Amino acid sequence: MNHLSLGVLAALALSACAGLEGGAAPDAPATQSAIHAYQATASVGDFLLVTIDKANRTVSYENRTNGLTATGVGYTVDARGVYSFTGDPNGHLRQAIELEDEVLVADVDHAGPGRDTRALAVGAATQPIDPAAIHGGMLTMQFRTQNGGMEVGHVDLGRSGQTLTVDYSGYWPRGAMMTGSDAFNSGPGSLTLPGGGAQGSLTITESKNGVTSTDTLFKVTSGYALDMSNGNMFMLDRSASKAFDPARAGDYQALAYAKVGARGTSDATPEPGTPSVVLETITIDAAGHVTVSQGGQTVASSRLVPVADVAALTGAGKLDPTRCNGLFTFEGGSRQVFVLFSDKGLLFTSFSPGADDSYDYAYGAAVRL
């Protein structure tokens, strides 16, 4: 099974997606400072520090996972608020969307421990994280560039001193394609959090079967994000109702990572398939009907359905419908798509099984225009 062990799930359960919103127009004045610092996690398991200098129109970054660094990289911002980068010696940053001093979503190349993978990085302005504040009922969405690419689910977190208790359930569609495996996984777990007060990020070490891995937990605008060795996970608080909220209607702009012709591999083996990152426009009406377009061409059109109402996904041994409020799904051709909303944007992911054990998947972050 590729799904994560309970120790890591406990850490993943702390993740949350920041609220996302459209980037500033070209030459927009800085609000308070010309320097904007971000922490981000790429879907191949890279933890990045990114600093944007608006006064000099340059960006600097440090990839703390694979060691890539650069300073003074030039950038331009188009009328849509999309960043393009020039002169990056590593070719690491390709394009990005920013909500100033809150969120950064970036298309990164030469990512991963081998500096050989394209991925999507999502992060937020650097801010303190307080271990004592982590608790609650949340929805989960995981991104990675191998082993099925995605997973969604729900988790409840409890506290007992420095121990965090976890009750997790997840849906991993790749599992349904594997002999002797299952698309659903669940179970209790616990994690001892570091002591002390607020910090910039928390380092979480897990040992299993003689293998030790280190994950990084950091705060984003409305919660937490976790960077781990094979990807990342984000979380949002569950909604009060399973129904679509018409206040979420509007136009969104997204960066979307997609891979065609993927196949399952071990964590140490690169996943085959053709990756790409594209800019998409997502329009949602007050009734929850979604239209997705690329370059002016519609690529998907359907209505959001609460996961709580989908029998194939909920019930005994599956996701708990009473804990799925705020998680939506729809079918886009052969793709099964999942959507989570934040206050100012959304996250999405999709999966499509193919022939001869191949599959396609996608995921991304959208900012509200």
JODAJO-V380573 format. One record per residue. N is the residue number from 1. RES is the residue in three letters. PSI is psi in whole degrees, 0 to 359 (999 if undefined). NEAR is the number of other ideal C-beta (glycine too) atoms within 8 Angstrom. Layout:
BEGIN
N_RES_PSI_NEAR / N_RES_PSI_NEAR
END
This chain:
BEGIN
1_MET_142_7 / 2_ASN_350_9 / 3_HIS_161_8 / 4_LEU_153_7 / 5_SER_163_7 / 6_LEU_328_11 / 7_GLY_314_10 / 8_VAL_324_12 / 9_LEU_323_15 / 10_ALA_319_14 / 11_ALA_318_14 / 12_LEU_327_16 / 13_ALA_345_14 / 14_LEU_351_13 / 15_SER_153_15 / 16_ALA_149_14 / 17_CYS_140_18 / 18_ALA_156_14 / 19_GLY_135_13 / 20_LEU_146_16 / 21_GLU_158_10 / 22_GLY_150_9 / 23_GLY_163_13 / 24_ALA_153_8 / 25_ALA_161_8 / 26_PRO_140_8 / 27_ASP_18_5 / 28_ALA_140_7 / 29_PRO_148_4 / 30_ALA_146_10 / 31_THR_312_6 / 32_GLN_320_4 / 33_SER_153_6 / 34_ALA_349_8 / 35_ILE_127_8 / 36_HIS_116_13 / 37_ALA_136_9 / 38_TYR_151_13 / 39_GLN_139_14 / 40_ALA_155_14 / 41_THR_128_17 / 42_ALA_152_16 / 43_SER_6_14 / 44_VAL_1_12 / 45_GLY_37_15 / 46_ASP_133_16 / 47_PHE_121_13 / 48_LEU_145_16 / 49_LEU_125_12 / 50_VAL_131_14 / 51_THR_126_11 / 52_ILE_125_12 / 53_ASP_99_11 / 54_LYS_326_9 / 55_ALA_320_6 / 56_ASN_0_7 / 57_ARG_52_8 / 58_THR_162_11 / 59_VAL_145_12 / 60_SER_151_12 / 61_TYR_158_14 / 62_GLU_115_8 / 63_ASN_106_13 / 64_ARG_354_9 / 65_THR_311_11 / 66_ASN_2_10 / 67_GLY_359_6 / 68_LEU_134_11 / 69_THR_156_8 / 70_ALA_150_11 / 71_THR_150_6 / 72_GLY_31_7 / 73_VAL_126_15 / 74_GLY_156_9 / 75_TYR_161_12 / 76_THR_157_9 / 77_VAL_125_12 / 78_ASP_182_8 / 79_ALA_342_5 / 80_ARG_355_7 / 81_GLY_17_13 / 82_VAL_125_12 / 83_TYR_139_13 / 84_SER_144_10 / 85_PHE_138_13 / 86_THR_140_8 / 87_GLY_17_6 / 88_ASP_115_10 / 89_PRO_339_6 / 90_ASN_352_8 / 91_GLY_31_7 / 92_HIS_311_12 / 93_LEU_129_12 / 94_ARG_308_10 / 95_GLN_161_12 / 96_ALA_162_12 / 97_ILE_138_16 / 98_GLU_137_13 / 99_LEU_108_14 / 100_GLU_128_10 / 101_ASP_17_7 / 102_GLU_299_10 / 103_VAL_143_17 / 104_LEU_128_15 / 105_VAL_123_14 / 106_ALA_143_17 / 107_ASP_117_13 / 108_VAL_141_15 / 109_ASP_169_8 / 110_HIS_40_10 / 111_ALA_174_15 / 112_GLY_166_14 / 113_PRO_327_6 / 114_GLY_4_7 / 115_ARG_38_10 / 116_ASP_18_6 / 117_THR_140_12 / 118_ARG_144_11 / 119_ALA_174_13 / 120_LEU_130_17 / 121_ALA_134_16 / 122_VAL_130_16 / 123_GLY_188_16 / 124_ALA_166_16 / 125_ALA_137_10 / 126_THR_128_9 / 127_GLN_162_7 / 128_PRO_151_7 / 129_ILE_130_13 / 130_ASP_112_8 / 131_PRO_329_11 / 132_ALA_345_4 / 133_ALA_0_5 / 134_ILE_114_11 / 135_HIS_170_7 / 136_GLY_176_6 / 137_GLY_127_9 / 138_MET_165_15 / 139_LEU_145_14 / 140_THR_148_17 / 141_MET_120_17 / 142_GLN_138_13 / 143_PHE_141_15 / 144_ARG_166_14 / 145_THR_26_14 / 146_GLN_174_14 / 147_ASN_49_11 / 148_GLY_346_16 / 149_GLY_333_16 / 150_MET_160_16 / 151_GLU_143_11 / 152_VAL_159_13 / 153_GLY_200_11 / 154_HIS_157_15 / 155_VAL_146_15 / 156_ASP_133_10 / 157_LEU_134_14 / 158_GLY_165_8 / 159_ARG_141_9 / 160_SER_93_5 / 161_GLY_235_4 / 162_GLN_5_7 / 163_THR_128_10 / 164_LEU_122_15 / 165_THR_144_11 / 166_VAL_132_15 / 167_ASP_103_8 / 168_TYR_144_17 / 169_SER_138_14 / 170_GLY_154_14 / 171_TYR_121_12 / 172_TRP_91_13 / 173_PRO_334_12 / 174_ARG_326_14 / 175_GLY_328_15 / 176_ALA_342_9 / 177_MET_351_10 / 178_MET_135_9 / 179_THR_130_3 / 180_GLY_11_3 / 181_SER_184_9 / 182_ASP_147_7 / 183_ALA_348_9 / 184_PHE_141_12 / 185_ASN_148_10 / 186_SER_169_6 / 187_GLY_164_7 / 188_PRO_163_8 / 189_GLY_176_11 / 190_SER_159_9 / 191_LEU_134_11 / 192_THR_120_6 / 193_LEU_153_10 / 194_PRO_150_9 / 195_GLY_183_5 / 196_GLY_181_5 / 197_GLY_202_4 / 198_ALA_142_5 / 199_GLN_168_9 / 200_GLY_324_8 / 201_SER_161_10 / 202_LEU_136_11 / 203_THR_125_9 / 204_ILE_124_12 / 205_THR_131_8 / 206_GLU_139_12 / 207_SER_132_6 / 208_LYS_130_7 / 209_ASN_38_3 / 210_GLY_2_4 / 211_VAL_129_6 / 212_THR_133_6 / 213_SER_153_9 / 214_THR_129_9 / 215_ASP_157_14 / 216_THR_124_14 / 217_LEU_129_15 / 218_PHE_161_16 / 219_LYS_141_9 / 220_VAL_185_14 / 221_THR_317_10 / 222_SER_25_11 / 223_GLY_230_15 / 224_TYR_157_13 / 225_ALA_148_19 / 226_LEU_125_15 / 227_ASP_129_14 / 228_MET_177_15 / 229_SER_330_7 / 230_ASN_20_9 / 231_GLY_216_12 / 232_ASN_173_16 / 233_MET_147_13 / 234_PHE_156_17 / 235_MET_152_17 / 236_LEU_149_16 / 237_ASP_145_12 / 238_ARG_150_11 / 239_SER_163_8 / 240_ALA_331_3 / 241_SER_152_6 / 242_LYS_344_10 / 243_ALA_152_5 / 244_PHE_134_9 / 245_ASP_117_8 / 246_PRO_340_7 / 247_ALA_342_4 / 248_ARG_350_9 / 249_ALA_147_8 / 250_GLY_190_8 / 251_ASP_138_8 / 252_TYR_149_14 / 253_GLN_136_15 / 254_ALA_150_13 / 255_LEU_126_16 / 256_ALA_126_13 / 257_TYR_136_17 / 258_ALA_147_11 / 259_LYS_132_15 / 260_VAL_134_7 / 261_GLY_35_10 / 262_ALA_160_15 / 263_ARG_151_10 / 264_GLY_140_12 / 265_THR_174_10 / 266_SER_167_4 / 267_ASP_332_9 / 268_ALA_355_3 / 269_THR_129_7 / 270_PRO_140_8 / 271_GLU_131_12 / 272_PRO_171_7 / 273_GLY_163_11 / 274_THR_114_6 / 275_PRO_156_10 / 276_SER_157_8 / 277_VAL_124_12 / 278_VAL_158_8 / 279_LEU_129_11 / 280_GLU_153_14 / 281_THR_129_11 / 282_ILE_125_15 / 283_THR_128_10 / 284_ILE_128_12 / 285_ASP_178_7 / 286_ALA_341_5 / 287_ALA_0_7 / 288_GLY_19_11 / 289_HIS_130_10 / 290_VAL_134_14 / 291_THR_125_10 / 292_VAL_131_12 / 293_SER_152_12 / 294_GLN_123_10 / 295_GLY_33_4 / 296_GLY_356_4 / 297_GLN_130_6 / 298_THR_128_7 / 299_VAL_346_8 / 300_ALA_144_12 / 301_SER_118_8 / 302_SER_179_10 / 303_ARG_137_8 / 304_LEU_134_13 / 305_VAL_130_9 / 306_PRO_132_13 / 307_VAL_329_15 / 308_ALA_339_11 / 309_ASP_3_7 / 310_VAL_109_10 / 311_ALA_327_5 / 312_ALA_342_5 / 313_LEU_345_9 / 314_THR_159_12 / 315_GLY_191_6 / 316_ALA_129_3 / 317_GLY_5_4 / 318_LYS_207_11 / 319_LEU_149_13 / 320_ASP_116_9 / 321_PRO_333_11 / 322_THR_350_6 / 323_ARG_14_11 / 324_CYS_7_16 / 325_ASN_123_12 / 326_GLY_351_12 / 327_LEU_125_14 / 328_PHE_160_13 / 329_THR_159_13 / 330_PHE_164_12 / 331_GLU_129_9 / 332_GLY_89_11 / 333_GLY_235_6 / 334_SER_359_5 / 335_ARG_140_12 / 336_GLN_117_9 / 337_VAL_141_13 / 338_PHE_145_14 / 339_VAL_136_13 / 340_LEU_136_15 / 341_PHE_144_9 / 342_SER_184_14 / 343_ASP_327_5 / 344_LYS_15_9 / 345_GLY_201_15 / 346_LEU_160_13 / 347_LEU_151_15 / 348_PHE_156_15 / 349_THR_153_15 / 350_SER_161_13 / 351_PHE_141_14 / 352_SER_114_11 / 353_PRO_147_8 / 354_GLY_195_9 / 355_ALA_153_3 / 356_ASP_44_4 / 357_ASP_17_7 / 358_SER_164_10 / 359_TYR_160_14 / 360_ASP_150_14 / 361_TYR_165_14 / 362_ALA_160_13 / 363_TYR_160_15 / 364_GLY_179_13 / 365_ALA_136_14 / 366_ALA_142_14 / 367_VAL_141_18 / 368_ARG_133_11 / 369_LEU_999_7
END
